[in-house]
């Protein structure tokens, strides 16, 4: 009840403000209203006609046609209402117009009536367009308010769009978000893609710092779905725990991102920087190349899965080995090895022991032996 009362008050203030603007324009710009002989035609009459037309469009056409995607009918009836209100306005001031026409040579009342009606119709269409933009702004504000309410009350749900449908997504199912132009795209643990008409910064302001971390200008990741991370990159995994995507932590966000990752992400997911998951020559921004429109398009590392047992056996036979040693043994890239190591660490099978320079990987069983 309180929320409805507050919204009604805001709408009332909005309509009063719009009416004041219309009266101001009519008082100061006589070209916006038909000339009235003897100043009997007041600007308030024109303001009442225009505001009434906009309110009728807002109360009838906008909710029942535009919001139901009947765009052609909406715009057709908007044009009709603008023309009808223009004709009504000319009829009201017809006595004053006829007096003016009598003093103009070679101009009939009908010609003057038609000309003024066309000009006022165009004027009214401009006001309808202005009011329509304000209505869209109101919808955006209401949608943002619904998002905030959903975060607080509705079991942490996010309102987004999939194709043309509006859906709600639990926060704990979102893996990462990526901004492309003016849209923020959300990817859930199943690999499905959703969109929001807002910037990544505005969306991030609605989330808890203990839930998500920003690693670049265009990407944020959720702690719950992080597979591994180091000083240069973050890997997130999806529901099957075999498909994952990596992102580079950019310089502008590195210090803050690493601080938050070490604070809120599980410590066993941290990889020592000596075994970075990004190869030295892999300097391009990874998120620019990552898109997951459907879970069937997720990258599958079949060779890595095949090599997991080989890596585990190599570590068991060669305690304190480095990632580079494993890569040389398997004849694969260092980034591939580190992804396998991330999986083994997440499963609690191996760990990194020792300092950055002298330490290495060991199996848990080897590390616990006397």
ABEGO torsion letter per residue (X at the ends): XAAAAAAAAAAAAAAAAAAAAAAAAAAABAAABBBBBGGABBAAAAAAAAAAAAAAAAAAAAAAAAAAGBAAAAAAAAAAAAAAAAAAAAAAAAAAAAAAAAABBGBBAAAAAAAAAAAAAAAAAAAAAAAAAAAAAAAAAAAAAAAAAAAAABGGBBBBBBEABBBBBBAAABABBBBBEABBBBBBAAGBBBBBBBBAAAAAAABBAAABBBABAABBBBAAABABBBAABBBBBBAAGABBBBBBBBAAAAAAAAAAAAAABBAAABBBAABBABBAABABBAAAABBBABAAABBBBAAAAAAAAAAAAAAAABBGBBAAAAAAAAGBBAAAAAAAAAAAAAAGABBBBEBAAABBBBBAAAAABX
